[in-house]
Every structure is written in C-alpha cells, then in structure tokens.
Amino acid sequence: ATTNISSVALTGSGTASAQVTIGPGSINFSDVQVGSSSEGTFAIQHVLGTNAASGTVSTSAPYSIVSGGSWSVSNGSAAEVRIRYSPTSAGASSGSAAITTSAIKNISSVSLSGNGINPPPQKGAIMVNATLDGNAWSGNVAYSLSGPTPFTGTTAPADFQQRDVGTYTLNYSSGGPANATLSNITPSATQTLG
C-alpha cells in the first residue's frame, strides 16, 4: 500500500536579515579656507529585519571621521556619521566615506566633495614720518618701499593703509628739507608688518 502525504505542518520562528538605509548619498562642503575645516553628516537608519546591524565607516584625507566610525542600529534606530573636511591646499577635492557592514544596504559609500580656497591676505598700515634735528618735519620727499606690495611715497608724514603683511624696506630717493641729508632710518630701513 502506498500512502501519499500532501502536507506537513511545520512551526518555528526565523530572523530576517537586517537592512539599513544610508543617506544622503553625497555631502558637498562647498568653499572652505585652507587651514580651517567644515563638517557634514549622514545617517544610517535600521529599516528592516529583527537583527541588529553594525559596521564601520572609513575615508581618507582631506576628509576624516569625527564620530560614527563604528556604529550599531536596531529596531528602527539611526546612527549619525559626522565627516570633517580640512583642505590643506586650494582646489577641488572629491572622495568618499565607505560603509562596511554585513547588513543589506541601499548604497555602499557616500560621495564627498569640497573646494579649498586660500584665505584673504592680512592687511596692515605703514606709517612714514620724518624728523629734522629731533623735531617732526613734514614736506615733500621721494621714497619707495619694496616688499610684498611695493609702492612709492612723495610726502612725509604719510599713512599707507590696507597693505599686505610682510617685510618692507624703505629706500630714500630725493627731497626733504633744504640743505639736509639723510642721516638714518629708524629703527631700521627693513621692518616687518604683521
């Protein structure tokens, strides 16, 4: 005799693989001055499955992980990953933050972009004064200053504003009080504005 079994009842419970959603898929840091930094974030959200999901995030210079480099999420929770962009030179930079996990994910990396810009030059003021026999003198005198932004002057006293910082050297050309000669430039002909 032959017996046909048409169905077998089974009982038990299974676990669904964890699934995460990562977003946004890109971070644009825009313009950031060389020597400074800017930060941006993305999230890793547990969206499906009964198991917890964990993993790591990695990137490379000029980007770095501030927080969230190692993460774990479960039951709908989310982890925030904070990325820092620290340009060391001017120009565009692109990279990625790679997500490593055994969980099912929508993307495996977040695109990173930024543009390093040079800071504006620092400025200062240069004062040129003249004395005759120990007393302040004013009048026409020709001189030049060589340095980061060379320029000339025709009178003393003179106040030159918004000059780039750096080392300047004063060079006397001509003029000054009648029958007078240049005796010295104090504290020295070469001085640093900074």
C-alpha positions in Angstrom: 0.0 0.0 0.0 1.2 3.5 -0.8 0.5 6.5 1.4 0.6 10.0 0.0 1.4 12.8 2.3 0.1 16.0 0.8 1.3 18.4 3.5 3.4 18.6 6.6 2.8 21.2 9.3 6.0 23.0 10.5 6.3 25.5 13.3 9.2 27.8 14.3 10.5 31.3 14.0 13.1 32.8 11.7 15.0 36.0 11.8 15.0 38.5 8.9 18.3 39.9 7.8 18.9 43.4 8.9 18.5 46.1 6.3 19.8 49.7 6.6 19.2 52.9 4.5 22.1 55.4 4.2 21.5 59.0 3.3 22.1 61.5 1.9 24.2 59.9 -0.7 26.5 62.9 -1.0 27.9 65.8 1.1 29.2 69.0 -0.6 31.2 71.1 1.8 31.4 74.0 -0.8 34.2 76.5 -0.2 36.4 76.0 2.9 39.5 78.1 3.6 42.8 76.2 3.6 43.8 75.6 7.2 40.2 75.5 8.5 37.5 72.9 8.4 33.8 72.2 7.9 31.7 69.3 9.0 28.7 67.4 7.5 26.6 64.4 8.4 24.8 61.5 7.0 22.6 58.9 8.7 22.5 55.1 8.8 18.9 54.0 9.5 17.8 50.5 10.5 14.7 49.9 8.3 14.0 46.1 8.2 14.8 42.9 10.0 14.8 41.6 13.5 18.6 41.5 13.8 20.7 44.5 14.8 23.1 45.9 12.1 26.6 47.2 12.8 29.5 48.3 10.8 32.3 50.8 10.2 32.8 53.9 8.1 36.2 54.9 6.6 37.5 57.8 4.5 40.8 59.4 3.6 42.4 62.9 3.7 41.4 65.7 3.4 38.3 64.1 4.9 38.2 62.5 8.3 35.6 60.7 10.6 34.7 62.9 13.6 32.1 60.5 15.0 30.2 57.4 14.0 33.1 55.5 12.6 31.8 52.4 14.3 28.0 52.1 14.5 25.2 49.8 15.5 21.5 50.2 14.9 18.4 48.1 15.6 14.6 48.3 15.8 14.3 51.4 13.6 17.1 53.4 15.3 19.6 55.5 13.4 23.3 56.4 13.7 24.8 59.7 12.7 28.1 59.8 11.0 30.0 63.1 11.1 32.6 63.9 8.5 35.2 66.7 8.6 36.7 68.4 5.5 40.1 70.0 6.2 41.7 71.2 3.0 45.5 71.7 3.0 45.7 73.3 -0.4 43.5 75.3 -2.7 41.4 73.5 -5.3 38.6 71.0 -5.7 38.6 67.7 -3.7 36.5 64.6 -4.0 36.4 61.5 -2.0 34.0 59.0 -0.4 33.0 57.6 3.0 32.9 53.8 2.6 30.3 51.9 4.7 31.3 48.3 5.6 28.5 46.1 7.1 27.0 42.7 6.6 23.5 44.2 6.5 21.7 44.8 3.3 22.2 48.4 2.3 20.9 50.8 -0.4 24.4 52.3 -1.1 27.9 51.3 0.0 29.5 54.8 0.1 28.7 58.5 0.5 30.3 60.9 -2.1 32.3 63.7 -0.6 33.3 67.0 -2.3 34.7 70.3 -1.3 36.7 73.2 -2.6 39.8 74.5 -0.7 40.2 78.3 -1.0 43.2 80.5 0.1 42.4 82.9 2.9 42.4 86.5 2.0 45.7 88.2 2.7 46.1 90.0 6.0 46.4 93.8 5.9 48.1 96.4 8.0 49.2 100.1 8.0 52.6 101.6 7.3 53.5 105.0 8.7 56.3 107.1 7.3 57.4 110.0 9.5 60.3 112.4 9.2 62.3 114.4 11.8 64.8 117.3 11.4 67.1 117.9 14.3 64.9 115.8 16.5 61.7 117.6 15.6 58.8 116.4 13.5 59.1 117.5 9.9 56.6 117.5 7.1 57.0 118.2 3.4 58.0 116.7 0.0 60.3 113.8 0.0 60.6 110.9 -2.5 61.0 107.3 -1.4 59.9 103.8 -2.2 59.1 100.7 -0.2 59.9 97.3 -1.5 58.1 94.3 -0.2 55.0 92.1 -0.7 53.3 95.1 -2.4 55.9 97.6 -3.5 54.8 101.3 -3.6 56.2 104.8 -3.6 55.6 107.9 -1.5 56.1 111.7 -2.1 55.4 113.2 1.3 56.1 112.8 5.0 54.3 112.1 7.2 52.3 109.5 5.2 49.9 106.8 6.2 49.5 103.8 3.9 46.5 101.7 4.9 45.5 98.2 3.8 49.0 97.0 2.9 49.8 93.2 2.7 51.7 92.0 5.7 55.3 91.1 5.2 58.8 92.6 5.3 59.3 96.0 3.7 62.5 98.0 3.0 62.4 101.9 2.8 64.6 103.4 0.1 65.2 107.2 0.1 65.2 108.7 -3.4 65.4 112.5 -3.1 63.9 115.6 -1.5 63.4 116.7 2.1 64.4 119.9 3.9 66.8 122.3 2.1 70.4 121.6 2.7 69.6 118.5 4.8 71.0 115.0 4.2 69.5 111.7 5.3 71.3 110.5 8.4 69.4 107.3 9.3 66.1 105.4 9.1 65.0 104.2 12.5 64.6 101.6 13.9 65.9 100.2 10.6 65.3 100.5 6.9 63.8 97.0 6.8 60.9 96.2 9.0 58.1 93.6 9.2 54.4 94.5 9.0 52.5 91.7 10.6 
